[in-house]
Amino acid sequence: MILVTGATGALGAATIDFLLEKTPASNIAALVRDEAKAAPLKEKGIEIRIGNYDDVPSMVKAFQGVDKLLFVSGSEIENRSEQHRNVVDAAKQANVGHVVYTSFVRRNETETSPITFVAKSHLDAEAALKASGLSYTLLKNGLYMDMLPYFLGQQVIETGVVFQPAGDGQAAFVLRNDLAEAAANVLTTEGHEGKSYDLPGAVPITYSEVAATLSKIAGKEIAYISPTQEVYRAEMTKAGVPEMYIGMFGAFAEAIRQGEFEDAGGDLPKLLGRQPVAPADYLKQVYGN
Ligand SMILES: NC(=O)c1ccc[n+]([C@@H]2O[C@H](COP(=O)([O-])OP(=O)(O)OC[C@H]3O[C@@H](n4cnc5c(N)ncnc54)[C@H](OP(=O)(O)O)[C@@H]3O)[C@@H](O)[C@H]2O)c1
């Protein structure tokens, strides 16, 4: 039995769809915390197990008989470290055969990283897994390409400006769907025990190049402006962007400026058996008509 956590989220749900191409639905279970959100999974014949990362006993029960667990990192940043340790603890108590964890690609593992607020709980999860004695695989997922429309803003073509405090930093964005397919491949093949896979995209790209690509797609000039963090913050506040997003987007831009996501290539082509989707193709898909 393969159990996927975060199965009501984008990555977990997409991984289940790829798993269904490789193994019968009767081999797949999903951990969900809100049964109402599980209807689409039930329709596909997936067994629903209820559990919450805050509640170890609920997960110990849900993880019974699981050979392979896809542990999707949580989305509640504030208490994620504790939640991640809870998942590992429950997997250990339930004698799960193998845990595949969706971690995060990075260069800077210290608290000087602008994105330490997300990185810390991944490092904690990895440490907990290593200390647990469980068999595990680490999927060090790159920065989602799917975040680009949020970073760029819905109106980027209309305004004609890519406005990100990222300087000339490059980032090897990766499509979440490609990461889901890779996860499904790892869950349905052997030989991944103790392995750690770096999963950035294939093509590192600057926001200058993003703007040039958008210019071609839109048939009009899209400029790139890299403001200071202070000016970025002020302009986003003026535009009515919620404080939480301004802080998060500004931090990711700073991480990109520092080269945190610059490394490209990695293990994704090997896990997919093809090249991952390139940013230019993705941008065409999102902004082309
Ligand atoms: N690499 C990147 O660029 C990047 C970007 C964003 C996020 N991430 C990480 O990758 C993960 C998967 O991405 P995604 O796009 O699939 O995120 P998502 O759509 O927000 O899915 C997160 C999933 O985790 C579940 N979850 C959150 N807290 C939980 C808890 N306390 N107990 C049980 N389940 C819980 C959510 O359940 P509900 O449906 O009930 O909320 C949801 O199913 C995220 O959670 C985050 O850790 C990575």
The ligand as an SDF file (V2000), in Angstrom:
LIG
                    3D

 48 52  0  0  0  0  0  0  0  0999 V2000
    8.8880   24.0770   -3.9080 N   0  0  0  0  0  0  0  0  0  0  0  0
    8.0800   25.1230   -3.8610 C   0  0  0  0  0  0  0  0  0  0  0  0
    8.2330   26.1290   -4.5830 O   0  0  0  0  0  0  0  0  0  0  0  0
    6.8980   25.1010   -2.9510 C   0  0  0  0  0  0  0  0  0  0  0  0
    5.9320   26.0870   -3.0550 C   0  0  0  0  0  0  0  0  0  0  0  0
    4.8350   26.0290   -2.1930 C   0  0  0  0  0  0  0  0  0  0  0  0
    4.7390   25.0040   -1.2730 C   0  0  0  0  0  0  0  0  0  0  0  0
    5.7010   24.0580   -1.2080 N   0  0  0  0  0  0  0  0  0  0  0  0
    5.6450   22.9230   -0.2470 C   0  0  0  0  0  0  0  0  0  0  0  0
    5.1940   21.7770   -0.9640 O   0  0  0  0  0  0  0  0  0  0  0  0
    4.0090   21.2510   -0.3400 C   0  0  0  0  0  0  0  0  0  0  0  0
    3.0840   20.7120   -1.4060 C   0  0  0  0  0  0  0  0  0  0  0  0
    2.7770   21.7610   -2.3150 O   0  0  0  0  0  0  0  0  0  0  0  0
    1.2920   21.9780   -2.7910 P   0  0  0  0  0  0  0  0  0  0  0  0
    1.3530   22.9770   -3.8810 O   0  0  0  0  0  0  0  0  0  0  0  0
    0.6190   20.6790   -2.9940 O   0  0  0  0  0  0  0  0  0  0  0  0
    0.6500   22.6990   -1.4890 O   0  0  0  0  0  0  0  0  0  0  0  0
   -0.8910   22.7180   -1.0960 P   0  0  0  0  0  0  0  0  0  0  0  0
   -1.7560   22.6590   -2.3270 O   0  0  0  0  0  0  0  0  0  0  0  0
   -1.0580   23.8750   -0.1720 O   0  0  0  0  0  0  0  0  0  0  0  0
   -1.1010   21.3480   -0.2990 O   0  0  0  0  0  0  0  0  0  0  0  0
   -0.6870   21.1750    1.0230 C   0  0  0  0  0  0  0  0  0  0  0  0
   -1.3310   19.9110    1.5350 C   0  0  0  0  0  0  0  0  0  0  0  0
   -0.8820   19.6700    2.8680 O   0  0  0  0  0  0  0  0  0  0  0  0
   -2.0380   19.4020    3.6700 C   0  0  0  0  0  0  0  0  0  0  0  0
   -1.8020   19.8050    5.0420 N   0  0  0  0  0  0  0  0  0  0  0  0
   -1.3970   21.0210    5.4880 C   0  0  0  0  0  0  0  0  0  0  0  0
   -1.3730   21.0270    6.8300 N   0  0  0  0  0  0  0  0  0  0  0  0
   -1.7740   19.7960    7.2270 C   0  0  0  0  0  0  0  0  0  0  0  0
   -1.9740   19.1970    8.4920 C   0  0  0  0  0  0  0  0  0  0  0  0
   -1.7830   19.8910    9.6330 N   0  0  0  0  0  0  0  0  0  0  0  0
   -2.3820   17.9090    8.5450 N   0  0  0  0  0  0  0  0  0  0  0  0
   -2.6090   17.2040    7.4090 C   0  0  0  0  0  0  0  0  0  0  0  0
   -2.4400   17.7270    6.1720 N   0  0  0  0  0  0  0  0  0  0  0  0
   -2.0540   18.9990    6.1030 C   0  0  0  0  0  0  0  0  0  0  0  0
   -3.1280   20.2670    3.0560 C   0  0  0  0  0  0  0  0  0  0  0  0
   -4.4010   19.8350    3.4900 O   0  0  0  0  0  0  0  0  0  0  0  0
   -5.7100   20.7440    3.2250 P   0  0  0  0  0  0  0  0  0  0  0  0
   -6.1010   20.5060    1.7940 O   0  0  0  0  0  0  0  0  0  0  0  0
   -6.7090   20.2270    4.1900 O   0  0  0  0  0  0  0  0  0  0  0  0
   -5.3140   22.1740    3.4750 O   0  0  0  0  0  0  0  0  0  0  0  0
   -2.8650   19.9970    1.5880 C   0  0  0  0  0  0  0  0  0  0  0  0
   -3.4160   18.7710    1.2050 O   0  0  0  0  0  0  0  0  0  0  0  0
    3.4470   22.4310    0.4560 C   0  0  0  0  0  0  0  0  0  0  0  0
    2.6450   21.9650    1.5220 O   0  0  0  0  0  0  0  0  0  0  0  0
    4.7110   23.1310    0.9100 C   0  0  0  0  0  0  0  0  0  0  0  0
    5.2770   22.4740    2.0360 O   0  0  0  0  0  0  0  0  0  0  0  0
    6.7730   24.0600   -2.0310 C   0  0  0  0  0  0  0  0  0  0  0  0
  1  2  1  0
  2  3  2  0
  2  4  1  0
  4  5  1  0
  4 48  2  0
  5  6  2  0
  6  7  1  0
  7  8  2  0
  8  9  1  0
  8 48  1  0
  9 10  1  0
  9 46  1  0
 10 11  1  0
 11 12  1  0
 11 44  1  0
 12 13  1  0
 13 14  1  0
 14 15  2  0
 14 16  1  0
 14 17  1  0
 17 18  1  0
 18 19  2  0
 18 20  1  0
 18 21  1  0
 21 22  1  0
 22 23  1  0
 23 24  1  0
 23 42  1  0
 24 25  1  0
 25 26  1  0
 25 36  1  0
 26 27  1  0
 26 35  1  0
 27 28  2  0
 28 29  1  0
 29 30  1  0
 29 35  2  0
 30 31  1  0
 30 32  2  0
 32 33  1  0
 33 34  2  0
 34 35  1  0
 36 37  1  0
 36 42  1  0
 37 38  1  0
 38 39  2  0
 38 40  1  0
 38 41  1  0
 42 43  1  0
 44 45  1  0
 44 46  1  0
 46 47  1  0
M  CHG  2   8   1  16  -1
M  END
$$$$
